[in-house]
């Protein structure tokens, strides 16, 4: 499949590839120069919790999150003897 370089230096990844691989806007890629005229494009690995904060911020149910009472601690717990 052929694509074109824009005047801004951007290359469009064809829609068919984006659909097949579930690629969405904002995802990052690594580009490696193999030799003159040959390049490798590879999707960068995402962070384990990438998008979690955004998901929580856009939660449709407001007020579901209740912070813990900070007066409760685990300082007085007795640990069992090991061994």
NORVEN-V249595 format. One line per field, one symbol per residue. psi: psi as a letter, one per 30 degrees, with the letter a starting at -180 (. if undefined). A space follows every 50 residues. Layout:
psi = ???
//
This chain:
psi = kkakklfggkkkkkeeeeeeghklkfkllkkkjelkfklkkkkkkllegk feeeeefgkfjkgfkjlljffklgegkkklkk.
//
